[in-house]
């Protein structure tokens, strides 16, 4: 029966246990997206925490693909030195690390990307938050996007990372091509699910080219957009099956995006009991039943008992958390050492409040505790 502390393997990547730190915006890059000392410290601390696999915050592969400030970029070779130091910092701390790469598409911020840049998307749709309408990319620009993903993956391999993860979730570039809500194209990249999958298929093939067959390539996939006119769960499972056939090495199952109705998005609040946890487990179970590649389940997981139940019920092969590791980067070591109390994260999302200040994300509860101690 699978257990959290089983040693496992994804392709050639040997992992000490079945825990995964899921990617999130960490705000530890500089203004140009280069790796900072703060980033090295941030990821080294996660490396010391006993997590089986650390997936970094999303790294943008083109300058016009950035959404938030202080994201780490992976768009030019000048960033290779910093990325190499980042991989080394985790390895020296005893961890394994995979960068997540992304083009944010219509979710890119017009306030952050270079002033002469265009907001790109599969179709000319308006972003609900910026109010900007994307430029529908031409087939030549689609090829530039694909080449940017491949070049970023190659830098990941050269930097010594343990694999790479494509961001195919939460309304970002790849998900925009998959979703009929944001992809209304009339050419071979739009229409049927097979056509809407084409961009992802070509990206996966291009990424595999420079890194080879042995380098693990993973994906974070929104299997259901949880929004009217978006990608449905049936289509999402079909995408997962196509990915497995095309050689993906693991699928992290997520859902929703910022436009989804309240409490159906990826980072939900008010996770107070075990019954509130694992809100994407049903989607993960559907994918797990349909594919023969490792499946990673995410979504408000907070307790060891819930994890053991999910693994023993074969809902997933790995469990992924993000916000709990912001407050407790050593949570897995705590559980392994016998303190199996639930993660202390209260799911308030206050950790992201400091991100735009250039100081990195930081648990709001811990921040207030420290401020109170300083005053006393």
N, C-alpha and C positions, 0 to 999 in steps of 0.2 A: 504494500500500500504506500503510495507516495507521501512523503513528509517534507515539511519546510526545509529541514536541515540535510536533506539528501544531496550528495554531490551529483551533478548532472553535466550534460554537454549540449551546446547548441553549435552544430557543425564542428569546427575545430576548437571552439571556445569552451574550456573547462571551467565550471562554476562550482563554488563551494556549497551553495544552497539554492533554493528556488525563489529567493526574494529578488525583486527588481526595483530600483529607484527610477520612477517614471520621469520623463522630461518635464520641466516647467521653466518658465522665464525666471532666470536667476539674477539678471542685471549685474553681472560681474565683469563685463567687457568695458573697454573705454569707448570714447565717442566714435571711433572708426571701426569698432568691433574687434579690436585686438585684445588678446588675453592679458589680464592684469595680475599683479601679485595677489590681489583679493580673490581672483578666480582660482589661482593655484591653491590658496589656503582653503577656500570653500570646498573644492573637490577632494583635496587631500583629507579633509575632515570626514567627508562621506566615505572615502576609501578606508579609513580606520574603523568605520562603524560595523563592519562585518556583512555588509550588503552583498548579495551574490553578484549582481550586475548593476552598475551605475549607468544610466543614460543621461547625457548632459542636457542642459537647456537648449532650445532650438537654435541652430546656427544658420544664418541666412546666406544663400549661395549666390545672390546677386545684390548689388547695392539698392535696387528698387524693390527688393523683397523683404525689407525690414519693417517690423510692426511696432516694436517698443524700444525705448532707449536702453543703451548699455547691453544690448544683445551681443553675444560673441558672433563674429562673422566668419565665414569660410568661403570667401569669394575671390581671394588673390593669394599668390604664392608667398607674399610677404608675411602672411599670417602663420606660415608653417612652423616657424621657430617657436612661437608662443603655443601653438597647438601641441607641438612635441613636448614642451615643458609641462603642459597640462596632463597629457597622457602619463608622463613620467611621474608626476606628483601623485597620481592615483596608484600607479603600480608600486611605487616606493612605500605607500601606505598599506599595501596588501590587497588592493581592490582591482576589479576589472571594469573597463569603461568603454562605452560606445557613444559617439556623438550622434545627435539627431540633426538632420539637415532639412531645410525648408526654403521655399519661396512663398511668402505670405499672400501673393496675388492681390486681390482686391482689398484684403485686410491690411496691406502695407500702409504705413502712415505718411500722408503727404507732408506732415510737419517734420518728419525725420529723414526721409530719403532725399538724395540730392535734388536741388530745386529744378534742375533741367530734366529730371526723370519722369517717366510716365507710370501711372498705376496700371499694371497689367492684370488681365483676367481672361478666362476662356471665352467670356462673352461680355458685352457692355452692360453690366449690371451695377446697380448702386449699392454701396456699402451702407448698412443701416446705421453705422456709428460715425463714419467720417462724412457721409453724404456725397462722397466722390463716386463718379461712375468710372468703371474700369475701361481701359482701351482693350477691345477684343484683339488678342494676339494673332498675328499672321502665322502661317505655317513656318516661315523662316524664324520668327521669334519663338515659336514652340521648340524648334531645334536648338536655339540658343539656350532656352531654359533647360532642356535635356542635357546639353553639353555642360552647363553650369553644375547640375547635380553630379554628373560623372566626374568633373574636375574636383569638386568638393570631396567626393568619396575617395578619390585618389589621394588627396591631401590627408584624409583620415588614416589611410593605410600607411602612407609615408611617415606620418607623425607617430606611428606606433600604437594607435588605438586598437581595440580588440574586435572591431566591427564597425558598422554604420547602420543607423536607423533612418528610414524615410518617414517624414511626417505626412501621413495621409488622412489626417483627422481634423475636426474642430473648425471647419470652414476655411482652412488654408489652401494653398495652391493646388495640390493634388486632389484634395477633397472637392475643390471647386470644379475640377474637370469631371469628377465622378457624379456630382449631384446635378440632377435635372433642374434644380432651382437656380443654379448659377451657371450651368452650361446649356445654352440654347442654340448652339452652333448647328449649322446645316451641312457641315462637311463630314469627313471621316472621323473627326474627333468629337462629334456630337450626335445626339439622337438615341440610338439603342444603347443598352448597357455595354455591349461589346465595343461600340465606338467610344463611349465615354471612358472606358477602361484603357483605350489605346495609349493615351499620354502616359499613364502609369506603367503600362507594359513596356513602352519604349524607354522610359526612364530607368526601370529596373534592368533592362538589357544593357543600356549604356553604362550604368553604374557598375554592373558586373564585369564589363570589359577590362578596365584598368586594375581592378582589385583581385581578379581571379576567382576561381571556383571555391577556394578554401576560406576566403575571407567572409565572415558572417554578414549577411545583409538582412536586416529586420525591417518591419514597418509598424507604425502605429496607425490603426485604421478605424475611422468612424464607420461602424457597420450599419448604423441607423442615425440619420440626421435629427430625428425627433422634431421634424418641422414640416409643415404642409408643403408639398411639392418638392421635398428633398429626397435624398437617397433613402430607400426603404430597407428594412431588415432583410427581406428576400434578396434584393439586389446586392446588399452588402455581403451577404453570405456567398453569393455568386462571385463577387469580386475576390473574396478570400480564397475560394476554390481556384480561380484563375491564377492568383498569385502563387498558390502552392504548386500548381502545374508548371508555372514559369520559373520556379526555383527560389522563391523567398524562403528564408531560413527560420523565421519565427514571426508570428503575428500578435501584436498587442492590441486587444480588442477594446475600443472605446466607442463613444457615441456623442451626438449632440454638437452644438456650436454656440457661439455667443447669441445668436438670433433665436435659439430654441426657446420654447415656453419656459416659464419659471420652474426651476428645480427639475429640469430634464437635460440640462447641460452637463459638461464634463466635471466641473468643480463645484459640487453641491454643498450647501450648508446644512446645519442642524442634523448631523450624523451622531445621534445620541445613544443608540442601542445597536446591538448586533443585527436587529431586523432592518435597520437603516443602511447597513453596510452592503458592499458588493452590488451596487445597483446596476452594473453592467454584466453581472454573472450570467444572466439569461442569454445575452448575446454571445458571451464567450462560450457557453455550453453549445449553442447552435453551431458556432464555427468549429469548436473542438470535434463535434460529431461529423462534420463535413470534410475536414482536412486531415492530413497525416504529417503535419509539421507542428512544432511546439506552439502552443497558444498561451498567451500571457493575459491574465484578467486584471483589470483595474477598476476603480470606482468606489471610493469611500471605504476601503478596507482598513480596519483599525485593530482587530483582535486576532490573537493566535488561534483561538478555537474556530473562528470563521475561516481562517486560512486552512487549517487542517481539514475542516469539513469540505471545503471546495476542492482540495487536492484529492481527498479520499473518494469524493463523488465524481472524480474525473471531469470536473467542470473546466479545468485548465491545468497546464503543466507548471506554470509559474504564477506568482501573484505580484502585482506592482502597486507601489504606493509613492506618493510625492509629498503632500503636505505633512504627513507624520514625520518625515525625515528632515523637514525644515526645523521643527521644534526639537526632534530627537534624532540627530544623525547616527547615534549609536543604538538605535532601537533594536536592531537584530541581535547585536551582542548582548543587550539586556535580556532579551528573551532566551537566548542561548545559555546565559548564565543562571537561568532559573527564575528570574523575575518576569512572570508572564502576564502582568497587568496590561490592560488595554493601552494602546498608544495614547499619549496625553494630548494630542492634537484635538482641538474643539471644532475644527472645520469652519472657522469664522472668515477665512480668506483675508484676514488682516495682515498676513505675512507679506502681501504684495504692495502694501502702502509705501514702503521705503524704496521700492525698486526704481522709481523715477528720479530719486534723489542722488543716484550714483553711489549708494552705499551697499547695494545688494539687498535681496529680500531677507527678511528677519521676522521671526515669530512675534506677533504683536503681544501675546501674553507674556512671553519672556522679556520683551522690551519694556513693558510696563512694570514688571517685577524688578528689573534692574534700575529703572528710574526711581521706583519707590525706595529701594535700598539705598540709593545715593542720597535721597532726601532725608532719610532717617539717621 
